[in-house]
Amino acid sequence: MIRLSAAYSKKVGLPGYSSHSFSVSIETELQNLDSVREESACLYDSLQQAVDQQIQKTGFVPPDGYGMEVDKNGVWNCSQKQRGADRKDPERKQPRPKRPRPPRWRNVRRESSGAQQAPNQRAYRRAFGSVREKKSRPVRSQVRRSEPEGSNHMIALAHPRFESTATSRPEGQRTIAELTKTISASRLSTWQRCRLQFYFRYVAGIHKSPTPGLHIGTTVHTVLQQWNLARWHGHELEIQELREIFSRAWIIGQEGEQIDWEGNEETVKSATWDLIQLYLHETPITPDEKPEAVEVGVEADLSGHGLPLLVGVIDLVRTGGRIVDFKTSARRPDPELLAHTAETQTTSYGLLYREATGAKENGIEIHHLIKTKQPKIVVNELGPVTEAQIARLFRVIEAYLKGVAREDFVPSPGIQCAACEFFNECRTWR
């Protein structure tokens, strides 16, 4: 006697980021092998018709916003840890946490400053400190959230806790379990660009000194971060103070690094400062516009879609829910190409904003500081994230999870290899 088993299942997406699935299986007995093909086709058709008929009965479909816990003040849902910080007695003086020593530049620019400072205690002094102070402080990860007195539930600078690494292995090295427990737009973009580059950066944890272009970008981000943070606190930094922030950031960003300036560091440094001044002069952001959020770490729970936690840091959220991302570039971006290549990042930001506020973003702006001979400022405006973009992002995440789990770390040779910091490692890959 021959037993033939067959199963058929289908999953259908529904509004409100929900979905449902249904499956049917059956087992039958055959007298001989000659009827296997005919019987298999018959079973498949029968099971498909049964599933298609039943799956049309969607049952309960959650409305928009269903299951999102609303903060008592109506905005910016936070983690339990952040929510607990809001409930602390304001009259009770809290001990000032130690500042973590940033092992790499990206951590320096995300360091938080105090919620309330006297005019002579500018944000950069809390964010950077002195070089001697940095060398004596251990590396640790923490999240901080603060609001100035009288604020309208706006989010201050937050240091992301979800990218911490174990101290028992090289900095930046992660296990497969860690890489699939949470996801971020930066890791997804690296995975899409080149899986072997992803392996060198996140799995092997190979550290490379930043290129001049990367150092320029992080310095610009730091100055604009402090400029926006000062506006969030209700005061405006003078140009001399911003120049001091720039000079200090330029030095700290090179601590322990060997950046190849080819003898042109001072020329590049001067051009970078000129680029920042041009942005401050031509920015569409008015001096009296108060941000909703500055460099804030947020997360979105995607477990309802069978996906891990999405984490990220948003550079700036302008009044009215417009998400802003700052970029430096050597050439003027093509708007259509930019919308395509930045979709993973912008869609992630849209989801993170919606999870944090319970509201839909009003659009996304990418502010480009162009490092040409005649520097330019270009602002590209994108609309709110669409359902199609969200569906594509979920497909990307699913492919990422499967590929990382399989350790599918293969190179993607192309024109981008010329600027890859892992070129030599890739040439000896096997």
C-alpha positions as CSV (number, residue, x, y, z in Angstrom):
1,M,0.0,0.0,0.0
2,I,1.3,3.5,-1.0
3,R,0.5,6.6,1.1
4,L,0.4,10.0,-0.6
5,S,0.3,13.1,1.6
6,A,-0.4,16.6,0.2
7,A,-0.8,20.1,1.8
8,Y,-1.7,23.5,0.5
9,S,-1.5,26.8,2.4
10,K,-1.9,30.5,1.5
11,K,-1.2,33.8,3.3
12,V,-3.1,37.0,2.4
13,G,-2.2,40.5,3.5
14,L,-4.9,42.7,4.9
15,P,-5.3,46.5,5.7
16,G,-3.7,47.8,8.8
17,Y,-0.5,45.8,8.4
18,S,-2.3,42.6,9.3
19,S,-2.6,39.3,7.5
20,H,-4.1,35.8,7.9
21,S,-3.2,32.4,6.5
22,F,-5.0,29.1,6.1
23,S,-3.8,25.6,5.2
24,V,-5.3,22.2,4.5
25,S,-3.5,18.9,4.4
26,I,-4.7,15.4,3.3
27,E,-3.4,11.9,3.2
28,T,-4.6,9.1,0.9
29,E,-3.7,5.6,-0.1
30,L,-2.8,4.4,-3.6
31,Q,-2.8,1.0,-5.1
32,N,0.2,1.5,-7.3
33,L,2.8,4.1,-8.4
34,D,1.2,4.6,-11.8
35,S,-1.5,6.8,-10.4
36,V,0.8,9.1,-8.4
37,R,1.0,11.9,-10.9
38,E,-2.8,11.9,-11.7
39,E,-3.7,11.7,-8.0
40,S,-1.3,14.4,-7.0
41,A,-2.8,16.8,-9.6
42,C,-6.3,16.0,-8.4
43,L,-5.3,16.6,-4.7
44,Y,-3.6,19.9,-5.5
45,D,-6.7,21.2,-7.3
46,S,-9.0,20.1,-4.6
47,L,-6.9,21.6,-1.8
48,Q,-6.4,24.9,-3.7
49,Q,-10.1,25.3,-4.2
50,A,-10.8,24.5,-0.5
51,V,-8.3,27.0,0.7
52,D,-9.3,29.8,-1.7
53,Q,-12.9,29.4,-0.7
54,Q,-12.3,29.6,3.0
55,I,-9.6,32.3,3.0
56,Q,-12.0,34.8,1.6
57,K,-13.7,34.9,5.0
58,T,-11.3,37.4,6.6
59,G,-13.0,37.6,10.0
60,F,-11.7,40.3,12.2
61,V,-9.6,43.0,10.5
62,P,-7.9,45.4,12.9
63,P,-8.6,49.1,12.2
64,D,-5.7,51.7,11.8
65,G,-3.9,52.2,15.1
66,Y,-5.3,49.0,16.7
67,G,-3.1,47.7,19.5
68,M,-1.0,50.8,19.7
69,E,-0.7,51.9,23.3
70,V,-1.4,55.6,23.5
71,D,0.7,57.6,25.9
72,K,-1.3,59.4,28.6
73,N,-0.3,62.7,26.9
74,G,-1.2,61.4,23.4
75,V,2.1,61.3,21.6
76,W,5.5,59.6,21.3
77,N,5.0,56.1,22.7
78,C,8.2,55.0,24.4
79,S,9.7,51.8,25.7
80,Q,8.9,50.8,29.3
81,K,12.3,52.1,30.4
82,Q,11.8,55.5,28.8
83,R,8.2,55.6,30.1
84,G,9.5,54.9,33.6
85,A,11.9,57.9,33.3
86,D,8.9,60.1,32.6
87,R,7.2,59.0,35.9
88,K,10.2,59.9,38.1
89,D,9.6,62.5,40.7
90,P,10.7,65.8,39.1
91,E,11.6,67.2,42.6
92,R,14.0,64.3,43.2
93,K,17.4,65.1,42.0
94,Q,18.6,62.3,39.8
95,P,22.3,61.3,39.7
96,R,24.0,62.5,36.6
97,P,25.0,59.4,34.5
98,K,28.5,59.1,33.3
99,R,29.2,59.9,29.7
100,P,30.3,56.8,27.7
101,R,33.6,57.1,25.9
102,P,32.8,56.8,22.2
103,P,34.9,54.1,20.6
104,R,34.1,55.4,17.2
105,W,32.9,58.7,15.7
106,R,29.3,57.7,15.1
107,N,28.8,57.2,18.9
108,V,30.1,60.7,19.7
109,R,27.6,62.4,17.5
110,R,24.7,60.6,19.2
111,E,25.7,61.3,22.8
112,S,23.0,63.1,24.7
113,S,23.3,66.5,26.4
114,G,21.3,67.6,29.4
115,A,17.7,68.7,29.1
116,Q,18.3,72.1,30.9
117,Q,21.5,74.0,30.6
118,A,22.6,77.5,31.6
119,P,23.4,79.7,28.6
120,N,27.2,79.3,29.3
121,Q,26.9,75.5,29.4
122,R,26.5,74.7,25.7
123,A,25.5,71.4,24.4
124,Y,28.8,70.6,22.8
125,R,30.6,70.6,26.2
126,R,28.3,67.8,27.4
127,A,28.5,66.0,24.1
128,F,32.3,66.0,23.6
129,G,34.0,67.0,26.9
130,S,37.8,66.9,26.7
131,V,40.1,64.5,25.1
132,R,41.6,63.4,28.5
133,E,38.1,62.7,29.8
134,K,37.3,60.5,26.9
135,K,40.3,58.3,27.4
136,S,39.4,57.4,31.0
137,R,35.8,56.4,30.5
138,P,34.6,52.9,29.7
139,V,32.4,52.0,26.8
140,R,28.8,51.3,27.7
141,S,25.4,51.8,26.0
142,Q,22.5,53.7,27.5
143,V,19.3,55.4,26.5
144,R,18.4,58.8,27.8
145,R,15.3,60.9,27.2
146,S,14.7,64.4,28.4
147,E,12.3,67.3,28.0
148,P,12.9,71.0,28.7
149,E,10.4,72.7,31.0
150,G,7.3,73.7,29.1
151,S,7.9,71.5,26.1
152,N,5.1,70.0,24.1
153,H,6.1,66.4,24.4
154,M,9.1,66.7,22.1
155,I,11.9,64.2,22.1
156,A,15.5,65.2,22.9
157,L,18.7,63.5,21.8
158,A,18.8,59.8,22.6
159,H,21.7,57.3,22.5
160,P,20.6,54.1,20.9
161,R,20.9,51.0,23.1
162,F,20.2,48.4,20.5
163,E,23.6,48.5,18.7
164,S,25.7,47.6,21.8
165,T,28.3,44.8,21.5
166,A,29.8,42.4,24.0
167,T,33.0,43.5,25.6
168,S,34.4,40.0,25.3
169,R,34.9,40.2,21.5
170,P,36.2,42.8,19.1
171,E,34.1,45.9,18.8
172,G,31.6,45.7,15.9
173,Q,31.6,41.9,15.8
174,R,28.2,40.3,16.1
175,T,26.7,36.8,16.1
176,I,24.1,35.6,13.7
177,A,21.5,35.6,16.5
178,E,22.2,39.3,17.3
179,L,22.0,40.3,13.7
180,T,18.6,38.7,13.3
181,K,17.2,39.8,16.7
182,T,16.9,43.4,15.6
183,I,17.3,45.1,12.2
184,S,18.2,48.6,11.1
185,A,18.1,50.5,7.9
186,S,21.9,50.8,7.8
187,R,22.4,47.1,8.1
188,L,19.7,46.4,5.5
189,S,21.3,48.8,3.1
190,T,24.7,47.3,3.5
191,W,23.2,43.8,2.9
192,Q,21.5,45.0,-0.3
193,R,24.8,46.7,-1.5
194,C,27.1,43.7,-0.9
195,R,26.7,40.7,1.4
196,L,30.4,40.2,1.8
197,Q,30.9,43.8,2.9
198,F,28.1,43.1,5.4
199,Y,30.1,40.1,6.7
200,F,33.4,42.1,7.0
201,R,31.7,45.0,8.8
202,Y,29.1,43.3,11.1
203,V,30.1,39.6,11.5
204,A,33.9,39.7,11.4
205,G,33.9,43.2,13.0
206,I,36.9,44.4,10.9
207,H,37.6,48.0,11.9
208,K,38.7,50.4,9.2
209,S,39.8,54.0,9.7
210,P,37.2,56.3,8.2
211,T,37.8,57.8,4.8
212,P,38.1,61.6,4.5
213,G,34.5,61.7,3.0
214,L,33.1,59.7,6.0
215,H,34.9,62.0,8.5
216,I,33.5,65.0,6.7
217,G,30.0,63.5,6.9
218,T,30.1,62.7,10.6
219,T,31.6,66.1,11.4
220,V,28.8,67.9,9.5
221,H,26.2,65.7,11.2
222,T,27.6,66.6,14.7
223,V,27.5,70.3,14.1
224,L,24.0,70.2,12.7
225,Q,22.9,67.9,15.5
226,Q,24.1,70.5,18.1
227,W,22.5,73.3,16.1
228,N,19.2,71.6,16.1
229,L,19.4,70.5,19.7
230,A,20.1,74.1,20.8
231,R,16.9,75.2,18.9
232,W,15.0,72.4,20.6
233,H,16.1,73.8,24.0
234,G,15.0,77.2,22.9
235,H,18.2,79.0,22.3
236,E,20.4,79.8,19.2
237,L,24.1,79.0,19.0
238,E,26.3,81.8,17.8
239,I,28.5,81.2,14.8
240,Q,31.6,81.3,17.0
241,E,30.2,78.5,19.2
242,L,29.3,76.4,16.2
243,R,32.9,76.9,14.9
244,E,34.2,75.7,18.2
245,I,31.9,72.6,18.0
246,F,33.2,72.0,14.5
247,S,36.9,72.2,15.5
248,R,36.4,70.0,18.5
249,A,34.5,67.4,16.5
250,W,37.1,67.4,13.7
251,I,39.8,66.5,16.3
252,I,37.8,63.9,18.3
253,G,36.7,62.2,15.1
254,Q,40.3,61.3,14.4
255,E,41.3,60.0,17.8
256,G,43.0,56.6,17.3
257,E,42.4,56.7,13.5
258,Q,44.7,57.0,10.6
259,I,42.9,59.1,8.0
260,D,44.7,59.6,4.7
261,W,44.4,63.3,3.9
262,E,47.2,63.3,1.3
263,G,48.5,66.4,2.8
264,N,45.3,68.4,2.3
265,E,43.7,68.2,5.7
266,E,43.6,72.0,6.4
267,T,42.2,72.7,2.9
268,V,39.5,70.0,3.3
269,K,38.7,71.2,6.9
270,S,38.3,74.8,5.7
271,A,36.0,73.7,2.8
272,T,33.9,71.6,5.2
273,W,33.3,74.6,7.5
274,D,32.4,76.8,4.5
275,L,29.9,74.0,3.5
276,I,28.3,74.1,7.0
277,Q,28.0,77.9,6.9
278,L,26.4,77.7,3.5
279,Y,23.8,75.3,4.8
280,L,23.1,77.5,7.9
281,H,22.5,80.4,5.5
282,E,20.4,78.6,2.9
283,T,18.5,76.0,5.0
284,P,14.7,76.0,4.6
285,I,14.5,75.6,8.4
286,T,13.8,79.0,10.0
287,P,15.6,79.9,13.2
288,D,12.4,80.1,15.2
289,E,11.1,76.7,14.1
290,K,11.3,74.3,17.1
291,P,12.0,70.6,16.2
292,E,9.8,67.8,17.3
293,A,12.8,65.5,17.7
294,V,16.6,65.6,17.3
295,E,18.7,62.5,16.7
296,V,16.2,60.3,18.5
297,G,16.5,56.5,18.8
298,V,13.2,54.8,18.1
299,E,12.0,51.3,17.5
300,A,9.0,49.5,15.8
301,D,7.7,46.1,16.8
302,L,7.1,44.1,13.6
303,S,6.4,40.8,15.4
304,G,2.8,40.9,14.0
305,H,4.3,40.3,10.6
306,G,6.7,37.6,11.7
307,L,9.6,40.0,11.6
308,P,12.1,41.2,14.3
309,L,12.3,44.6,16.0
310,L,13.2,47.5,13.6
311,V,15.5,50.1,15.3
312,G,16.9,53.3,14.0
313,V,18.0,56.9,14.8
314,I,16.2,59.8,13.1
315,D,18.4,62.9,12.5
316,L,15.6,65.5,12.8
317,V,11.8,65.7,12.8
318,R,10.6,69.2,11.9
319,T,7.3,70.7,13.1
320,G,4.3,69.0,11.5
321,G,6.0,65.6,11.3
322,R,8.4,66.1,8.5
323,I,11.3,63.7,8.8
324,V,14.7,65.1,7.8
325,D,17.9,63.2,7.0
326,F,21.2,65.0,6.4
327,K,23.7,63.7,3.8
328,T,27.0,65.0,2.3
329,S,27.7,64.1,-1.3
330,A,30.3,64.8,-4.0
331,R,27.7,65.4,-6.7
332,R,24.2,66.6,-7.1
333,P,21.7,63.7,-6.6
334,D,19.2,62.8,-9.2
335,P,15.8,63.0,-7.5
336,E,14.3,59.9,-9.1
337,L,17.4,57.8,-8.4
338,L,17.6,59.1,-4.9
339,A,14.0,58.1,-4.1
340,H,14.9,54.6,-5.4
341,T,18.3,54.1,-3.7
342,A,17.2,55.6,-0.3
343,E,13.9,53.7,-0.2
344,T,14.9,51.2,2.5
345,Q,16.1,54.0,4.8
346,T,13.2,56.4,4.2
347,T,10.6,53.6,4.5
348,S,12.2,52.5,7.8
349,Y,12.1,56.1,9.1
350,G,8.4,56.3,8.2
351,L,7.5,53.1,10.1
352,L,9.6,54.2,13.1
353,Y,7.9,57.6,13.2
354,R,4.4,56.0,13.0
355,E,5.2,53.5,15.8
356,A,6.6,56.3,18.1
357,T,3.8,58.9,17.5
358,G,0.8,56.9,16.4
359,A,0.5,59.4,13.5
360,K,1.5,59.4,9.8
361,E,4.5,61.4,8.8
362,N,3.9,64.5,6.7
363,G,6.7,63.7,4.4
364,I,10.5,63.1,4.3
365,E,13.2,65.6,3.4
366,I,16.8,64.7,2.4
367,H,19.1,67.7,2.8
368,H,22.2,67.2,0.7
369,L,25.3,69.3,1.4
370,I,27.2,69.0,-2.0
371,K,31.0,69.1,-1.7
372,T,31.7,70.5,-5.1
373,K,34.2,73.3,-6.0
374,Q,31.2,75.6,-5.7
375,P,29.3,74.0,-2.7
376,K,25.6,73.7,-3.0
377,I,22.6,72.9,-0.8
378,V,20.0,70.6,-2.3
379,V,16.7,69.6,-0.6
380,N,14.8,66.7,-2.0
381,E,11.3,66.3,-0.7
382,L,9.6,62.9,-0.7
383,G,6.0,62.2,0.2
384,P,4.8,60.0,3.1
385,V,5.7,56.3,2.9
386,T,3.2,54.3,0.8
387,E,1.8,50.8,1.4
388,A,3.7,49.5,-1.6
389,Q,7.0,50.7,-0.1
390,I,6.2,49.1,3.2
391,A,5.4,45.8,1.5
392,R,8.8,46.0,-0.4
393,L,10.6,46.7,2.9
394,F,9.1,43.7,4.5
395,R,10.3,41.6,1.5
396,V,13.8,43.0,1.9
397,I,13.7,42.1,5.6
398,E,12.6,38.6,4.9
399,A,15.3,38.1,2.4
400,Y,17.9,39.5,4.8
401,L,16.8,37.2,7.6
402,K,17.0,34.1,5.4
403,G,20.4,35.1,3.9
404,V,22.0,35.9,7.3
405,A,20.7,32.7,8.8
406,R,22.2,30.7,5.8
407,E,25.4,32.8,6.2
408,D,25.0,33.7,2.5
409,F,28.0,36.1,2.5
410,V,29.0,36.5,-1.2
411,P,30.4,39.5,-2.9
412,S,28.6,41.8,-5.4
413,P,31.3,43.1,-7.7
414,G,30.6,46.4,-9.3
415,I,31.6,50.0,-9.7
416,Q,31.0,50.5,-5.9
417,C,34.1,48.3,-5.2
418,A,36.4,51.2,-6.0
419,A,35.3,53.0,-2.8
420,C,34.9,49.9,-0.6
421,E,37.1,49.9,2.5
422,F,37.2,46.1,2.4
423,F,38.6,45.8,-1.2
424,N,41.8,44.0,-0.2
425,E,39.9,41.5,2.0
426,C,37.4,40.9,-0.8
427,R,40.2,40.1,-3.2
428,T,41.4,37.2,-1.0
429,W,37.8,36.0,-0.3
430,R,37.1,32.3,-0.6
